[in-house]
Amino acid sequence: MGLDLTVLGCATPYPSADNPCSGYLVSTGDTRLWMDAGTGTLGPLQRHTKLQDVDAIWISHLHADHSADLLTAYYALLFADIDRAPIPLLGPPGIADRLAGFLTNGPERSPVESAFEITELHDGHTAEVGSMRLTTAAVEHGIPAFAVRIEAGTSLTYSGDTAPCASLVELARGTDVLLCEAESATKSEVHHTPEDAGGTARAAGAGRLIVTHVGRFLTPQEAVTRASSRYDGPVDFASPAPARRGLTR
């Protein structure tokens, strides 16, 4: 069994006409994980799977371009045509109250737990989602933020948003694919540059690098070229596409 990655969107910090914000569908033959739920990703998610068939949602951090579509998913799950038990939601500490703070419109707190079965992440958290094993590590983004390694025959490590840090390198050690953000054109304390992404992939011994969440002052080709200056393996850009891509080393 291996992993498939579908890029739902990777724009930052707001969606473009043809590219939602950060969101990915990671799947095997029997398991579907929605990884980050940035602005606009719920729509393209439904090209590939029904929301009622999603096995779990994993959220790297609570900036809106990675989590805002949890709000529309809440309405879909409770007030529309979907009939299912709450979706397991793995996210940063305080995610339930953050959602409730936006969704509550009266004296009674909105029942976010009726839509989501919430587990708060921590450094070293592990979980089994269907045929996938998830391992989470805390990373450096100025707020609680996490990266995740997903294993199911092959391995995919996703950086979330973070500055270069030892915990990401260690999590990604020997990974088949590193999906790494490259938001910054210049050195940043909270994001990777493309060169940083290449350096992280090289240090981790990743088999392949996919740069994602590239900032608006860089083109995808510029990001790939700059990442390749620090990493000798194959480098791709996480272009949103209708087709899934199989992940192999």
Secondary structure, 3 states (H helix, E strand, C coil): CCCEEEEEECECCCCECCECECEEEEECCCCEEEEEECCCCHHHHCCCCCHHHCCEEECCCCCHHHHCHHHHHHHHHHHCCCCCCCEEEEECCCHHHHHHHHHCCCCCCCCHHHHEEEEECCCCCEEEECCEEEEEEECCCCCCCEEEEEECCCEEEECCCCCCCHHHHHHCCCCCEEEEECCCCCCCCCCCCHHHHHHHHHHHCCCCEEEECCCCCCCHHHHHHHHHCCCCCCEEECCCCCCCEECCC
